[in-house]
Amino acid sequence: MRIHVEVHADDVGAMPRSLYWDERRVGIVEIVDQWHGPDYRYVKVKGDDGGAYILRFDVLRNEWVLIMFVSARAQVLRQAMSPAINRTLATPAA
């Protein structure tokens, strides 16, 4: 999904400062990770809404794309479910 990203320059290049998705602004509070390829860059960020986002910057097209989004609520639910899933996997079948 194409998105609009506001960036600021640093030593690595243009880093996202905020993104606009479905006409709402999400501020970037943390750059969690990033990895590069020959003509692209992926950036995993945490938004001020608590969501986790993976963004892809296409260098040739000068275009940002939203690759993945996980809401804050989904992250909490996943963490809450982890112990139950681990107990289920650790219990031998009868």
Buried (B, 14 or more C-beta within 10 A) or exposed (E): EEBEBBBEEEEEEBBBEBBEBEEEEBBBEEBEEBEEEEEBBBBBBBBEEBBBBBBBBEEEEEEBBBEEBEEEEEBEEEEEEEEEEEEEEEEEEE
